Amino acid sequence: MSSVNVALFVRLEAKAGKEADVENFLRSGLPIVLEEPATIAWFGIRIGPSTFGIFDAFPDEPGRQAHLSGRVAEALMANASELLAAPPIIEKVDVLAAKLPG
C-alpha cells in the first residue's frame, strides 16, 4: 500500500437553498475519484448545515497535482458559481501521520 504524504482540505460553503445540491455533487464525485490511482483516500464531508468539505490524500505532489487537474476539480470549478456562496477554499497540507486500511 502506498503511504500518504500530502493532502488537500477544501472548504465549501453552499448558497442558501443549494445544500442538497452540494451534497449530491460530493456524492457523485466518488465514482470519478475511484478512477484516480494516486488518490489514496478521498472524503466528501458535511461540516455544518451549509458547510461542506473534501479531504483527500496522495503519496506525493504529482499525485496531488493530477487530482487538482482532474475531473472532480474541473466539475467543482464549473459549478462553483451556481452552488457555492464563495469560491472554494483549497488548502494544500502535509500529512504527518495516517492510518489507512490495508
C-alpha positions in Angstrom: 0.0 0.0 0.0 1.2 3.5 -0.8 1.9 5.9 2.0 0.3 9.3 2.0 2.5 12.4 2.4 0.4 15.3 1.0 -3.3 16.1 1.0 -5.9 18.7 0.2 -8.6 20.2 2.5 -11.2 22.0 0.5 -13.9 24.0 2.4 -17.2 24.6 0.5 -20.0 27.0 1.6 -23.3 26.3 -0.1 -25.5 29.0 -1.3 -28.8 29.2 0.6 -31.1 26.6 -0.8 -28.3 24.7 -2.6 -27.2 22.5 0.3 -28.8 19.3 -1.1 -27.2 20.1 -4.5 -23.7 20.4 -2.9 -24.3 17.1 -1.0 -25.3 15.4 -4.2 -22.3 16.9 -6.1 -20.0 15.4 -3.4 -21.7 12.0 -3.6 -21.4 12.0 -7.4 -17.7 12.7 -7.2 -16.8 9.3 -5.6 -17.0 7.2 -8.8 -14.8 9.7 -10.6 -12.2 9.7 -7.8 -12.2 5.9 -7.7 -10.6 6.1 -11.2 -7.6 8.2 -9.9 -4.8 5.8 -8.9 -2.8 8.5 -6.9 -5.8 9.4 -4.8 -5.2 7.2 -1.8 -8.1 8.5 0.3 -11.0 10.8 -0.5 -13.8 12.1 1.7 -16.7 14.3 0.9 -17.9 15.7 4.3 -20.5 17.9 5.8 -19.2 20.2 8.5 -22.4 22.2 9.3 -25.8 23.0 7.8 -24.4 24.7 4.7 -20.7 24.0 5.1 -19.1 21.0 3.3 -15.6 19.9 2.6 -13.4 17.5 0.7 -10.3 15.8 2.3 -8.1 13.7 0.0 -4.7 12.3 0.4 -1.9 11.4 -2.1 1.5 9.7 -2.0 3.3 12.7 -3.5 2.9 16.2 -5.1 2.5 14.8 -8.7 -0.5 12.8 -7.4 -2.0 15.8 -5.8 -1.5 17.9 -8.9 -3.1 15.2 -11.0 -6.2 15.3 -8.8 -6.3 19.1 -8.9 -6.3 19.0 -12.7 -8.8 16.0 -12.8 -12.5 15.7 -13.5 -13.8 16.3 -10.0 -11.9 19.6 -9.6 -13.0 20.6 -13.1 -16.6 19.9 -12.3 -16.3 21.7 -9.0 -15.0 24.9 -10.6 -17.6 24.7 -13.4 -20.4 24.5 -10.8 -19.0 26.7 -8.1 -20.8 29.9 -9.1 -24.1 28.1 -9.1 -23.7 26.1 -5.9 -21.4 28.0 -3.7 -21.7 31.2 -1.7 -17.9 31.9 -2.1 -15.1 30.3 -4.1 -13.8 27.0 -2.6 -11.0 27.4 -0.1 -8.4 24.9 -1.2 -5.6 24.2 1.3 -2.6 22.1 0.4 -1.5 20.3 3.6 1.2 17.8 4.6 0.2 14.5 6.2 2.2 13.9 9.3 0.6 10.5 10.3 -2.1 8.3 8.8 -3.9 5.0 9.5 -5.2 3.5 6.3 -6.9 0.2 5.7 -4.8 -2.5 4.1 
